Amino acid sequence: MIQYKKRKNLDLFKYDNCIQNSLESRVYAFSWYLDIVADNWDVLVLNDYAAVMPIIWRKKFGIKYIYPPFWLLELGVFSVEEKTDIQPFFYYLKDNFRFIETPLNTDIKVENLEKYSLSKKMQVLPLTEDYNSVFKNYRKDRRKDLTKAKKLDLVERWNDKPSTLITLFKNNVGKRTPYIIDKDYDVLLKLIETCIDKRVGEIMSIYNKEGKIVASGFFLKHKKIVTILVSSTDFKDRKNGANTFLIDRAIYKYEKNFSVFNFGGSSMESIAKYFLSFGANTLNYHQIKYNKLPFLLRLFKK
């Protein structure tokens, strides 16, 4: 039986234990992570936390709706049992919310909901071989980038300040994404600081020989997967190979203790092509998109 439980009524120990031991386990679904990134969140709970589905919501014009917050890549249903029927979770959402926009995780296979979902792509690199074997699968342009970085004496610096990364991101990527506002950057700062404190996240920055930062990234670690959550280069100097050097150095470090390097995913062809040039593979996943708002509000939310 599925029950709707408000955040304040959750048994947090059982909830987080389900996330930790679920077949689809993702760091984004832990209660502490959702407390940081979500305005509000509740959970659909199957039986005694045998499976859970976090629901991140807001309310506007008196209507409660599900939305995807920044800094969260995958969500959906998390189950400790292999044969859990996940369809009732989606039917519950459809019956109780007029607007739904939420990402699923790559382990979820959507059935009978195709017309309510969007296909998305994520690029991942298996780290089952040593670094030298992984490097051999880099395409020629990535190798050229690394040659440029070496000639320019770019250096990696781990454990850089979160504020340094956020400033670089805000001044470059952020200028092309004006819908990310100051509040979202405040959330990101708190999230990065918390992840570092919990030892599930690390920052690496790339500096040139003049001591100027030219690239930086934040890497999330969970079980055997490491993921680029946020990264940016200095857009004024994009021909120095800094972004490739950043990713390469991360792969070099994490190859020893992780089995998958997740690039964070992009359905944009140019970005996906860049990630694939490291020898990565494409994983398909879905985003639930359902809009049954009143006509005028439906136009607003398209």
C-alpha positions as CSV (number, residue, x, y, z in Angstrom):
1,M,0.0,0.0,0.0
2,I,1.3,3.4,-1.0
3,Q,0.9,6.3,1.5
4,Y,1.6,10.0,1.1
5,K,3.8,11.1,4.0
6,K,4.7,14.7,4.7
7,R,8.3,15.5,5.4
8,K,7.6,16.3,9.0
9,N,6.0,12.8,9.5
10,L,8.7,10.8,7.9
11,D,10.7,8.2,9.8
12,L,14.0,9.6,8.6
13,F,16.0,6.6,9.6
14,K,13.8,4.2,7.6
15,Y,13.6,6.6,4.7
16,D,17.4,7.2,4.4
17,N,18.0,3.5,5.0
18,C,15.8,2.7,2.0
19,I,17.7,5.2,-0.2
20,Q,21.0,3.8,0.9
21,N,20.1,0.2,0.3
22,S,17.9,0.6,-2.7
23,L,18.8,-0.8,-6.1
24,E,18.6,2.7,-7.6
25,S,20.5,4.4,-4.8
26,R,21.4,8.1,-5.5
27,V,22.9,10.7,-3.3
28,Y,20.2,13.2,-4.5
29,A,17.4,11.4,-2.7
30,F,18.8,11.5,0.9
31,S,16.8,13.6,3.3
32,W,19.7,16.0,4.0
33,Y,20.2,16.6,0.3
34,L,16.5,17.3,-0.4
35,D,16.3,19.5,2.7
36,I,18.9,21.8,1.1
37,V,17.7,21.9,-2.6
38,A,13.9,21.6,-2.3
39,D,11.5,24.3,-1.3
40,N,9.2,21.6,0.0
41,W,9.3,17.8,-0.2
42,D,7.2,14.9,0.8
43,V,7.3,11.2,0.0
44,L,5.2,8.3,-1.4
45,V,6.0,5.3,0.8
46,L,5.3,1.7,0.0
47,N,4.5,-0.5,3.0
48,D,7.1,-0.1,5.7
49,Y,9.6,1.9,3.5
50,A,10.2,-1.0,1.1
51,A,10.1,1.6,-1.7
52,V,9.9,5.4,-1.6
53,M,9.4,8.2,-4.1
54,P,10.4,11.7,-3.0
55,I,8.1,14.5,-4.3
56,I,9.5,18.0,-4.5
57,W,6.7,20.6,-4.7
58,R,5.7,24.2,-4.7
59,K,2.4,26.0,-4.6
60,K,1.3,28.8,-6.9
61,F,-2.2,30.3,-7.4
62,G,-3.3,27.8,-4.7
63,I,-2.2,24.9,-6.8
64,K,0.4,22.4,-5.6
65,Y,2.7,21.2,-8.3
66,I,5.9,19.1,-8.7
67,Y,9.0,20.8,-10.0
68,P,12.7,19.9,-10.7
69,P,15.0,21.9,-8.4
70,F,18.5,23.0,-9.5
71,W,21.5,20.9,-8.5
72,L,19.6,17.6,-8.6
73,L,20.1,15.2,-11.6
74,E,18.2,12.1,-10.8
75,L,15.2,11.1,-8.7
76,G,12.2,8.8,-9.1
77,V,11.4,5.6,-7.2
78,F,13.9,3.8,-4.9
79,S,13.2,0.3,-3.9
80,V,15.1,-2.4,-1.9
81,E,13.3,-5.2,-3.7
82,E,13.9,-6.1,-7.4
83,K,10.3,-6.9,-8.3
84,T,8.6,-3.8,-7.0
85,D,5.9,-2.5,-9.2
86,I,6.7,1.2,-9.7
87,Q,3.7,2.1,-11.9
88,P,1.3,2.8,-9.0
89,F,3.6,5.6,-7.9
90,F,3.3,7.4,-11.2
91,Y,-0.5,6.8,-11.3
92,Y,-0.8,8.3,-7.8
93,L,1.1,11.4,-9.0
94,K,-1.1,11.7,-12.1
95,D,-4.3,11.4,-10.1
96,N,-3.3,13.9,-7.4
97,F,-1.2,16.6,-9.1
98,R,-2.2,18.8,-12.1
99,F,1.4,19.7,-13.0
100,I,4.4,17.3,-12.8
101,E,7.9,17.9,-13.9
102,T,10.4,15.6,-12.3
103,P,13.5,13.6,-13.5
104,L,13.7,9.9,-13.0
105,N,16.9,7.9,-12.6
106,T,18.6,5.8,-15.3
107,D,17.6,2.6,-13.6
108,I,13.9,3.2,-14.0
109,K,12.2,1.9,-17.1
110,V,9.0,3.8,-18.0
111,E,6.1,1.7,-19.2
112,N,2.6,3.0,-20.2
113,L,3.7,6.6,-19.5
114,E,5.4,7.4,-22.7
115,K,3.1,10.3,-23.6
116,Y,3.8,11.8,-20.2
117,S,7.6,11.6,-20.3
118,L,10.5,13.2,-22.1
119,S,13.5,11.2,-23.2
120,K,16.8,12.5,-21.8
121,K,20.4,11.4,-22.2
122,M,23.3,11.0,-19.8
123,Q,26.9,10.3,-20.6
124,V,28.9,7.9,-18.4
125,L,32.3,6.4,-18.6
126,P,33.1,2.9,-17.2
127,L,36.2,2.9,-15.1
128,T,36.6,-0.9,-15.1
129,E,40.1,-0.6,-16.6
130,D,43.2,1.3,-15.5
131,Y,43.7,5.0,-16.5
132,N,46.1,4.2,-19.4
133,S,43.4,1.9,-20.9
134,V,40.7,4.6,-20.5
135,F,43.0,7.3,-22.0
136,K,43.5,5.2,-25.1
137,N,39.8,5.6,-25.9
138,Y,40.0,9.4,-25.8
139,R,39.4,10.9,-29.2
140,K,42.2,12.8,-31.0
141,D,40.8,16.3,-30.1
142,R,40.8,15.5,-26.4
143,R,44.4,14.4,-26.6
144,K,45.2,17.7,-28.4
145,D,43.6,19.6,-25.6
146,L,45.7,17.8,-23.0
147,T,48.8,18.7,-25.0
148,K,47.8,22.3,-25.0
149,A,47.2,22.2,-21.2
150,K,50.7,20.7,-20.7
151,K,52.4,23.3,-22.8
152,L,50.6,26.1,-20.9
153,D,51.7,24.6,-17.5
154,L,48.1,24.3,-16.3
155,V,47.9,22.7,-12.8
156,E,45.2,21.0,-10.8
157,R,44.3,22.1,-7.3
158,W,42.0,20.0,-5.1
159,N,40.0,21.2,-2.2
160,D,39.5,24.7,-3.6
161,K,37.0,27.1,-2.0
162,P,33.3,26.5,-2.9
163,S,32.9,30.3,-3.4
164,T,35.7,30.2,-6.0
165,L,33.9,27.6,-8.1
166,I,30.6,29.4,-7.7
167,T,32.0,32.7,-8.7
168,L,33.6,31.2,-11.8
169,F,30.3,29.4,-12.7
170,K,28.2,32.5,-12.1
171,N,30.4,34.8,-14.2
172,N,30.5,32.4,-17.1
173,V,27.8,29.7,-17.3
174,G,25.5,31.8,-15.2
175,K,25.4,34.6,-17.7
176,R,24.0,32.3,-20.2
177,T,21.4,30.9,-17.7
178,P,19.8,34.0,-16.2
179,Y,17.0,31.9,-14.7
180,I,19.5,30.8,-12.1
181,I,19.1,33.5,-9.4
182,D,21.1,34.5,-6.3
183,K,18.9,32.2,-4.1
184,D,19.9,29.2,-6.2
185,Y,23.6,30.1,-5.8
186,D,23.1,30.3,-2.0
187,V,21.6,26.8,-2.1
188,L,24.5,25.6,-4.2
189,L,27.0,27.0,-1.7
190,K,25.3,25.3,1.2
191,L,25.0,22.0,-0.7
192,I,28.7,21.9,-1.7
193,E,29.8,22.8,1.9
194,T,27.5,20.0,3.3
195,C,28.7,17.4,0.8
196,I,32.3,18.2,1.5
197,D,31.6,18.0,5.2
198,K,29.9,14.6,4.7
199,R,32.9,13.5,2.5
200,V,30.7,12.8,-0.5
201,G,31.9,15.7,-2.6
202,E,35.2,17.3,-3.7
203,I,36.2,20.4,-5.7
204,M,39.1,20.6,-8.2
205,S,40.2,23.8,-9.9
206,I,42.6,24.3,-12.7
207,Y,45.0,27.3,-12.6
208,N,47.3,28.7,-15.3
209,K,51.0,29.6,-14.6
210,E,49.9,33.2,-13.7
211,G,47.8,31.8,-10.9
212,K,44.5,32.6,-12.5
213,I,41.6,30.1,-12.3
214,V,40.6,28.8,-15.7
215,A,38.3,25.9,-14.8
216,S,36.7,24.3,-11.8
217,G,34.3,21.5,-11.0
218,F,32.4,19.9,-8.1
219,F,32.3,16.1,-8.0
220,L,29.7,14.1,-6.1
221,K,30.7,10.6,-4.8
222,H,28.2,7.9,-4.0
223,K,29.0,4.2,-3.8
224,K,30.9,3.4,-7.0
225,I,29.8,6.4,-9.0
226,V,31.4,9.8,-9.2
227,T,29.4,12.6,-10.9
228,I,30.2,16.1,-12.2
229,L,27.5,18.1,-10.6
230,V,28.7,21.6,-11.4
231,S,31.6,22.8,-13.5
232,S,32.7,25.8,-15.5
233,T,35.6,27.2,-17.5
234,D,36.6,30.9,-18.1
235,F,34.8,31.6,-21.3
236,K,37.3,34.3,-22.2
237,D,40.0,31.7,-22.6
238,R,38.5,28.4,-24.0
239,K,41.3,27.3,-26.2
240,N,43.7,26.3,-23.5
241,G,42.4,22.7,-23.0
242,A,41.4,23.5,-19.4
243,N,38.0,21.8,-19.3
244,T,39.5,18.6,-20.8
245,F,42.4,18.8,-18.4
246,L,39.9,19.2,-15.5
247,I,37.9,16.1,-16.5
248,D,41.0,14.0,-17.3
249,R,42.6,14.7,-13.9
250,A,39.3,13.7,-12.2
251,I,39.2,10.5,-14.2
252,Y,42.8,9.8,-13.3
253,K,42.1,10.2,-9.6
254,Y,38.8,8.5,-9.4
255,E,39.6,5.5,-11.6
256,K,41.2,3.7,-8.7
257,N,38.2,3.6,-6.4
258,F,35.1,4.1,-8.6
259,S,33.6,2.1,-11.4
260,V,31.6,4.8,-13.2
261,F,32.4,8.4,-14.1
262,N,29.1,10.3,-14.8
263,F,29.5,13.5,-16.8
264,G,26.3,14.9,-15.4
265,G,24.4,14.4,-18.6
266,S,23.3,16.5,-21.4
267,S,20.7,16.1,-24.2
268,M,22.3,18.9,-26.1
269,E,24.1,17.3,-29.1
270,S,27.3,19.5,-28.9
271,I,27.8,18.9,-25.2
272,A,26.9,15.2,-25.4
273,K,29.4,14.8,-28.3
274,Y,32.1,16.4,-26.1
275,F,31.5,14.0,-23.2
276,L,31.4,11.0,-25.6
277,S,34.8,12.0,-26.9
278,F,36.3,10.7,-23.6
279,G,35.1,7.2,-24.6
280,A,31.9,7.6,-22.7
281,N,28.6,5.8,-23.4
282,T,25.1,7.1,-23.5
283,L,22.4,6.2,-21.0
284,N,18.8,7.0,-21.6
285,Y,16.4,8.2,-18.9
286,H,13.1,9.9,-18.6
287,Q,11.6,13.1,-17.2
288,I,8.0,12.9,-16.3
289,K,6.1,15.9,-17.8
290,Y,2.4,16.1,-17.1
291,N,0.3,19.3,-17.5
292,K,-3.4,19.3,-16.6
293,L,-3.6,22.8,-15.3
294,P,-6.5,25.1,-16.2
295,F,-6.1,26.5,-19.7
296,L,-4.5,29.8,-18.9
297,L,-2.1,28.4,-16.3
298,R,-1.3,25.6,-18.7
299,L,0.0,28.1,-21.2
300,F,2.0,29.7,-18.4
301,K,3.8,26.5,-17.4
302,K,4.6,25.2,-20.9
